[in-house]
């Protein structure tokens, strides 16, 4: 038998918005599936004003574009014909969607696939090379948002938020550009809001706390951490995410001179990981693990002056750190060098600093280079010793100097 005539426009918009069944759209709108079935019939009834508004908001098009014809005497400007309220995400203001062609639902997984690839490339591709690619991908996401709706729009927005977050992390940790990072992370937060993804919002806010903490502005950093924890509570956070929030706050407190508070937070993070939760970690949380918490702990112990404990912690981190974690390895070598410098062992300090430079030649990371420079300043009383002069030859070699200045 031939299929029954139907409202193809509404069905197409439903599928493009990521609602693959009438039941799924009904659940999103809070109506019965019978109502959606009537709307997708050959002669759909004109929706009530509230439902018309909900339809246009959910599917991204006005009622005319969705296949509805107003009954006689009904003003076409009634429900659903006023369009959507635009929002601000990233590069520009997202315009109201009216009758423009909507992207198919497949646009979301296609866009997400590139975001996942950039996430993996971060660990090996030079930051100055990856950043422009991430920014260009984010520009594409901003252009796609007005052409999507419903679940498809939320999926694109979440991938866009992750892309902006990646770009912000590159700017802050890899390129030492905190001002640019602040603007980029704000775009990431806006996109996470479009996606209504509180865990991603929490991650963005915690990264934003690093910026004032590095400048010694504890109150600003603390305020952003309160917001990050608030957003995490709105979702279903994993133990790793909660422990990472503790670790971030510990580093912020360490930067602002509150070592005792930082050590308490690290201890709490260890307890959280031991207890665990039933919630899995999101795929994008690839920058944290128990061994990464050990790196946070070793740095805090170093700043607290607990040198034997810091040495033990950091050496264990080196043993457990995966081979692909080149950026983190340069930081750990730098912290071990700082431990030896503080212990009055310039030979040991220079040896670890040289290993950090070896790693930085393979994988540039501005945060790792900052650690080496801090060690060199701490070695000023020993600057006439041969090991320090040898370190200077490496630190100010052509390749290292050019890499540092080109960041």
N, C-alpha and C positions, 0 to 999 in steps of 0.2 A: 504494500500500500504506500502511496506517496506520503511524505511527512506533512503534518498539519501546518498550515501557514502560521507564522509567528512574528513577533517583534524582533527582527534580526538585529536592529540597532542596539536595543537594550542588552540582548544576549552577548553581542560582540563587546560592548563596553564592560559588561560584567566579567567576561573572560580576560579582557585586557587589564582590568584592575586586579586580577589575581583571584577572583572568586570563581572557582571551577565548578560549582554546583549552585542551584537555586537555593538550597538549604544554607550554604555558606553566606550568600548575600542576605538572606532572611535573618540569619543570626547577627550579622553586622548591623543591620537596620533595626533589630528588635521587633520584627514582624513575623507572621506565620509564613511558611513556605507557600501556602495557597495564594497569598497576596502577590508574591513574586511571580508565581505561575500565571496569574491574571495579567500582570504587567507585561509578561513576555508572550502573551497571546496576540492574535492577529489584530484585534481592536482593543488595545489596553485602555482601561479607565484612567481618567486624569487623577493623579494622586491628590490627597489632601495636602494643604499647604505645608504642614510639618514634615510629612513624608516626602514631598517634593523637594524640600530643602535638603533632607537627609540623602536622597538619591543623588542630587547634583554634587553634594559635598563628597559623597563616597565614590562616585564613578567619574567625577571630574568634568561632566558635560551638562548643559542645560537640558530641560525636558524635551524641547524640539529635537535636539540631536539624539536624544534617547528614544525617539520614535513615538512620542506622545503628541496628540492633537487636542488642543483645549476645546471643551464643549462650547456651544453657542452661548455668547454673552459672557464668557470667561476671559478676563484680560490676560493676554499673553505674558504680561509682566508679573503674573501671579507666581506661586511657588515654583522654585527651581529655575525661573527665567532671569533671575538677577545675577546669576553667575556666582563664582566663588570669591572669597576674600584672599587676596594674594598674601604671601609671606616673604620674609627676607632670608635667603640662604646663600652664603658664599659670595659669588662674584656679582650678583645682581638681584633685584627684586623679582620674585617669581610671579608672573602675571596670572590673572584669573583665567581658568580654562573655559572656553566657550564651545565653539564647534570645530576646533582644530582636530586633525587626525590624531587619535591616541596611539601610543606605542603598544605593541603586543606585550603580553605578560612575559614573554621570553626575554625581553630587554633586561629584566632584573637579574636573572642568573648570568646573562652575558656580561653585564656590567660588574657583577660580583666576582666573576672569574678573573677579571683583570686586577681587581682590588686584592684578591688572594695572591695573585702572582707578585704584585708589588710587595706584599707583606713578606713573602719568602725572599725576594730579591734584596730586601733591606740588609740582610746579614752578610752579603758578599759584594754587592754593587757599590761603587764609589758614590758617596752622598751627593756630590755635585752633579753626578750623572742621573741618579734616580729622582732627585727632587723635581726637576722640570717635567719628567714623565708623570709623576704623581700629581703635580699641579695641573697639567693638561688633562689628565683623567678626571680630576675634580671639576674642571670647566665643562667637560662633557656631561658629568652628572648634574650640574646645575642646569644645563640646557635640557636634559631629559625630564627633570622633575615636573615642569608644567605640562608635559605630554603623557604623564602617568597619573594613576589614581589608585585609591584603595590599598590593597596589600602590595601591589606592584610598586606604588609610590613609596610605601614605607620601606620596602626592601632596597630600592634604589637610594633612598635617603640614608639608610643605615650604612650601606657601602660607601656612600659619599662621605659620611661622618668619619668612617675609618680611614678613608683616603686623606682627608684633611688632617686627621690625627697623625698619620704617618708623616705627612709633610711637616707638621709642627714639630714632631720628634726629631726629624732630620735637622731642621733649622736650629733647634735648641741644643741637642746633645752632640750632633755631628759637625755643625757649622758655627756654633756659638753666635747665633743671631737671635737673642731673646726678644727683641722688638718685633721682628717678623714672626717669630713663633707665637707671640701673644695674639697677633691678628689672625693667624692661621688657625690657632686652637679655638678662637671665638667662632670662626666659621664652622669648625667641627662640632661645637656645642649647638649651634643653630640647626645643623643638619641632624644631629641626634634628637633634637626636639621635634623636627619634622617626622622622624622615624618613630617617635614616642618610645625610645629605647633608653630606659633609665640607667642600665649598667654601662652602656657606652658613654652616656652623659657623665657618669661617675668617673670613668677613666679619663675623660677629657678634663674634667675639673681638677682631678688630682695632678695631671700634668701641668695644668695652669698654676698650681701651687708652687711648682719648682721655681717659676720665674721670680716672684718676690722673695722667696727663700734665699736664692742665690745672691740677691741684693741686700740680704739682712733684714727684710721687712717681715718680721714674724707675724704681726697681726693680720696682714693681708694674706699670707700663706695659710694661717690658721683658719681664716674665714672661708677660703676656698676648700680646705680639707673638710670643714663642717658640711659644706654644700655637697662635696663628693660622697661623704658617708650618708647623707640624707638621700641622695639619688640611689645609692646602692641598696638602701633599705626598701626602696620602692620596687625593686626587682627581686630576683632569686639569686643572690650572689653565691659564688663558690667559695670554698675555703681559700683558694689561691688568690682570688680577687680581694677578699677581706684582709688577708695577710699582706698583700701588696700595698693596700691602703695604709696599713700600719708602717710598712717599710718606707713608703713615701713620706709619711709624717715624721718618721724617725730621722730621715735625711734632712728634712726641712728644719727640725729642731736642732740637729747637729750643726747645720750651717749657721744657725742663729745662736749657737753657744749653749744650748740647753741639753747637755750630754746625758744627764741623769734621766730626763724624760725620754730621750731617744733610746737609751738602753732598755727602759721599761717597755717601750713600744715594740722593740725587737723581740723581747721575751714574750710579749703578748702574741705577736705574729707567729712565733714558733708553736705556742699553745694552740692557736687557731688551726694551723696546718696539721698538728697532731690529732685534734678533735675531728676535723673534716666536716663536710656537709653533704647532703644528698644531691646538691645541685652541681652539675658539671660546669667547668670553666668555658667561657666563650672562646671560639677559635682564635679571635684576635689577641687574646692574652698570651702571646708567645714571648713576651719580654720578661716573664717572671716564673720562678720555680723555686723549690727548696734550696737548690745550690745558689741561686741568685740572692735569696735571703741571706745565705751565709756571707756573700760579698758585702751586702749592706751591713751585716753584723761586724765583719772584720774592720770595715772603715770606721764604724762607730767606736769600736774598742780602741782603734788607733787614736782617734780624737780624744778619747777618755784617758789616754796615757796607759792603757792596759796592754803593754807591748807584748809580753809573752802570749797572752790570750789572743791578741790580734794576729800574731805570727802563726800560731797553730790554726786558727780559723781560716786564714787566707791560704795557707799551704794546702789545707784540706779542700778548699774551693778549687784550687788549681788542679788537684787530682780528679775531682768529680766533674769539672766543667767540660761539656761536650766539645769536640774538636771544632765544630762550626762556630762556637761562641768567641770569635776572634776579638770583637770589640770589647767584650767584657774581660777577656784575658788581659788586654793591655791595661785596663783599669786595675785589675788585681795585682799585676806586676808593679804598677805604680804605687799601690798602697803598700805592698811588701817592701819596696824601696824606701818608702817613707818610714816604715817601722824600723828598718836598719839604720836609717839616718838619725832617727830619734834615739836609737840605742847606742849611738856613737860608733857605728860600724860603717865607715864610708865605702870600704871595698864591697861589702854586701849590698849596700844601697846602690852603688853604681852598676853592679852585676844585674840586679833586678831591673834597674832603669834601662839598661841596654837591651834586655829582653823585651821590655815594653816597646822600645823603639823598633826592634825587629818586627814585632807584631803590627805596629802602626804602619810600617812600610808595606805590609801585606794588606791591611784593612785600616784605612784612615778613620780616626775617631777623635774628634776634638776634645772630648772629655778625658780620654786616655792621655793625650798630649798635655792637658792641663795638669794631670797628676805628675807627669815627669817634670814639668817646669817647677811645680811646688817642691819636689825633691831637690832639684838643682839649687833652688833658693835656700833650702835647709842645709845644703852642703857648703854654703859660703865659707864657714870657718875652715874647711878642708880644701879650698879651691886650688892650693898649690901642690896638692898631692897628685901623683901620676894618674891614679884611677879617675879622679875628677876631671883632669885634663883630657884623658881619653874619652870620657863621657861627653865633654864639650865638643870634641872632634865629631862625635856622632850626632849630637844634638844640633850642631850648627853646620852639618854637612849640606851639600847642595840639594840633595833630594829632600831631606827633612825640612830644611828651611823653606824651600819652594812650596812644599805641600802645606806647611803651616800658613804661609802668607796667601796661598791661593784659596784657602777655605772660605 
